[in-house]
Amino acid sequence: MTIKKKTIFKKSVFKLEPYEQEIEDSLEREEWVSVRDEAKEIATLQQAATNYLRKEARINIRLSKIDLEKIKQKAAYEGLPYQTLIASVLHKYAAK
Protein backbone atom coordinates (compact mmCIF):
# COMPACT_ATOMS: atom_id res chain seq x y z
CA MET A 1 0.00 0.00 0.00
CA THR A 2 1.41 3.38 -1.02
CA ILE A 3 0.71 6.41 1.16
CA LYS A 4 0.58 9.71 -0.68
CA LYS A 5 1.56 12.86 1.14
CA LYS A 6 -1.40 15.21 1.09
CA THR A 7 -0.67 18.50 -0.59
CA ILE A 8 -2.19 21.23 1.55
CA PHE A 9 -1.20 24.29 -0.44
CA LYS A 10 -1.21 24.68 -4.19
CA LYS A 11 0.79 27.24 -6.08
CA SER A 12 -1.24 30.35 -6.61
CA VAL A 13 -2.36 31.26 -10.10
CA PHE A 14 -2.08 34.91 -9.09
CA LYS A 15 1.11 36.93 -8.92
CA LEU A 16 1.74 37.52 -5.24
CA GLU A 17 3.28 40.55 -3.61
CA PRO A 18 6.59 39.76 -1.85
CA TYR A 19 5.03 39.77 1.63
CA GLU A 20 2.22 37.50 0.37
CA GLN A 21 4.78 35.12 -1.15
CA GLU A 22 6.66 34.99 2.15
CA ILE A 23 3.45 34.04 3.96
CA GLU A 24 2.68 31.32 1.41
CA ASP A 25 6.24 29.98 1.62
CA SER A 26 6.01 29.96 5.42
CA LEU A 27 2.75 27.98 5.23
CA GLU A 28 4.32 25.48 2.86
CA ARG A 29 7.28 25.04 5.25
CA GLU A 30 4.66 24.24 7.94
CA GLU A 31 6.03 26.94 10.24
CA TRP A 32 2.57 27.85 11.56
CA VAL A 33 1.19 26.25 14.71
CA SER A 34 -2.27 26.25 16.21
CA VAL A 35 -3.00 28.33 19.28
CA ARG A 36 -3.77 26.47 22.50
CA ASP A 37 -7.13 28.08 23.25
CA GLU A 38 -8.64 28.97 19.90
CA ALA A 39 -11.91 30.33 21.35
CA LYS A 40 -10.03 32.67 23.71
CA GLU A 41 -7.72 33.84 20.91
CA ILE A 42 -10.68 34.54 18.61
CA ALA A 43 -12.46 36.50 21.35
CA THR A 44 -9.30 38.56 22.02
CA LEU A 45 -8.82 39.36 18.34
CA GLN A 46 -12.50 40.22 17.87
CA GLN A 47 -12.34 42.65 20.79
CA ALA A 48 -9.16 44.22 19.40
CA ALA A 49 -10.80 44.65 16.00
CA THR A 50 -13.90 46.15 17.60
CA ASN A 51 -11.79 48.63 19.55
CA TYR A 52 -9.70 49.50 16.51
CA LEU A 53 -12.67 49.96 14.18
CA ARG A 54 -14.89 51.81 16.67
CA LYS A 55 -16.36 54.88 15.03
CA GLU A 56 -16.21 57.81 17.41
CA ALA A 57 -17.12 60.72 15.15
CA ARG A 58 -19.56 61.45 12.37
CA ILE A 59 -18.98 63.71 9.42
CA ASN A 60 -21.03 64.91 6.50
CA ILE A 61 -19.46 65.40 3.11
CA ARG A 62 -20.80 66.44 -0.25
CA LEU A 63 -19.82 64.45 -3.30
CA SER A 64 -20.77 64.68 -6.92
CA LYS A 65 -23.41 62.16 -7.95
CA ILE A 66 -20.98 60.62 -10.42
CA ASP A 67 -18.30 60.11 -7.76
CA LEU A 68 -20.80 58.63 -5.33
CA GLU A 69 -22.11 56.21 -7.96
CA LYS A 70 -18.56 55.11 -8.82
CA ILE A 71 -17.80 54.59 -5.13
CA LYS A 72 -20.98 52.56 -4.69
CA GLN A 73 -20.05 50.41 -7.71
CA LYS A 74 -16.54 49.78 -6.37
CA ALA A 75 -17.94 48.97 -2.93
CA ALA A 76 -20.44 46.52 -4.42
CA TYR A 77 -17.63 44.85 -6.36
CA GLU A 78 -15.64 44.51 -3.12
CA GLY A 79 -18.72 43.29 -1.23
CA LEU A 80 -18.69 46.22 1.19
CA PRO A 81 -21.14 48.92 2.17
CA TYR A 82 -20.05 52.12 0.45
CA GLN A 83 -19.67 53.99 3.76
CA THR A 84 -17.23 51.31 4.92
CA LEU A 85 -15.22 51.68 1.73
CA ILE A 86 -15.06 55.46 2.14
CA ALA A 87 -13.99 55.10 5.80
CA SER A 88 -11.32 52.59 4.77
CA VAL A 89 -9.90 54.87 2.10
CA LEU A 90 -9.83 57.81 4.52
CA HIS A 91 -8.18 55.65 7.18
CA LYS A 92 -5.46 54.51 4.78
CA TYR A 93 -4.83 58.11 3.77
CA ALA A 94 -4.70 59.33 7.38
CA ALA A 95 -2.39 56.48 8.44
CA LYS A 96 0.31 57.35 5.89
C-alpha positions as CSV (number, residue, x, y, z in Angstrom):
1,M,0.0,0.0,0.0
2,T,1.4,3.4,-1.0
3,I,0.7,6.4,1.2
4,K,0.6,9.7,-0.7
5,K,1.6,12.9,1.1
6,K,-1.4,15.2,1.1
7,T,-0.7,18.5,-0.6
8,I,-2.2,21.2,1.6
9,F,-1.2,24.3,-0.4
10,K,-1.2,24.7,-4.2
11,K,0.8,27.2,-6.1
12,S,-1.2,30.3,-6.6
13,V,-2.4,31.3,-10.1
14,F,-2.1,34.9,-9.1
15,K,1.1,36.9,-8.9
16,L,1.7,37.5,-5.2
17,E,3.3,40.5,-3.6
18,P,6.6,39.8,-1.9
19,Y,5.0,39.8,1.6
20,E,2.2,37.5,0.4
21,Q,4.8,35.1,-1.2
22,E,6.7,35.0,2.2
23,I,3.4,34.0,4.0
24,E,2.7,31.3,1.4
25,D,6.2,30.0,1.6
26,S,6.0,30.0,5.4
27,L,2.8,28.0,5.2
28,E,4.3,25.5,2.9
29,R,7.3,25.0,5.2
30,E,4.7,24.2,7.9
31,E,6.0,26.9,10.2
32,W,2.6,27.8,11.6
33,V,1.2,26.2,14.7
34,S,-2.3,26.2,16.2
35,V,-3.0,28.3,19.3
36,R,-3.8,26.5,22.5
37,D,-7.1,28.1,23.3
38,E,-8.6,29.0,19.9
39,A,-11.9,30.3,21.3
40,K,-10.0,32.7,23.7
41,E,-7.7,33.8,20.9
42,I,-10.7,34.5,18.6
43,A,-12.5,36.5,21.4
44,T,-9.3,38.6,22.0
45,L,-8.8,39.4,18.3
46,Q,-12.5,40.2,17.9
47,Q,-12.3,42.6,20.8
48,A,-9.2,44.2,19.4
49,A,-10.8,44.7,16.0
50,T,-13.9,46.2,17.6
51,N,-11.8,48.6,19.5
52,Y,-9.7,49.5,16.5
53,L,-12.7,50.0,14.2
54,R,-14.9,51.8,16.7
55,K,-16.4,54.9,15.0
56,E,-16.2,57.8,17.4
57,A,-17.1,60.7,15.2
58,R,-19.6,61.4,12.4
59,I,-19.0,63.7,9.4
60,N,-21.0,64.9,6.5
61,I,-19.5,65.4,3.1
62,R,-20.8,66.4,-0.2
63,L,-19.8,64.4,-3.3
64,S,-20.8,64.7,-6.9
65,K,-23.4,62.2,-8.0
66,I,-21.0,60.6,-10.4
67,D,-18.3,60.1,-7.8
68,L,-20.8,58.6,-5.3
69,E,-22.1,56.2,-8.0
70,K,-18.6,55.1,-8.8
71,I,-17.8,54.6,-5.1
72,K,-21.0,52.6,-4.7
73,Q,-20.1,50.4,-7.7
74,K,-16.5,49.8,-6.4
75,A,-17.9,49.0,-2.9
76,A,-20.4,46.5,-4.4
77,Y,-17.6,44.9,-6.4
78,E,-15.6,44.5,-3.1
79,G,-18.7,43.3,-1.2
80,L,-18.7,46.2,1.2
81,P,-21.1,48.9,2.2
82,Y,-20.1,52.1,0.4
83,Q,-19.7,54.0,3.8
84,T,-17.2,51.3,4.9
85,L,-15.2,51.7,1.7
86,I,-15.1,55.5,2.1
87,A,-14.0,55.1,5.8
88,S,-11.3,52.6,4.8
89,V,-9.9,54.9,2.1
90,L,-9.8,57.8,4.5
91,H,-8.2,55.7,7.2
92,K,-5.5,54.5,4.8
93,Y,-4.8,58.1,3.8
94,A,-4.7,59.3,7.4
95,A,-2.4,56.5,8.4
96,K,0.3,57.3,5.9
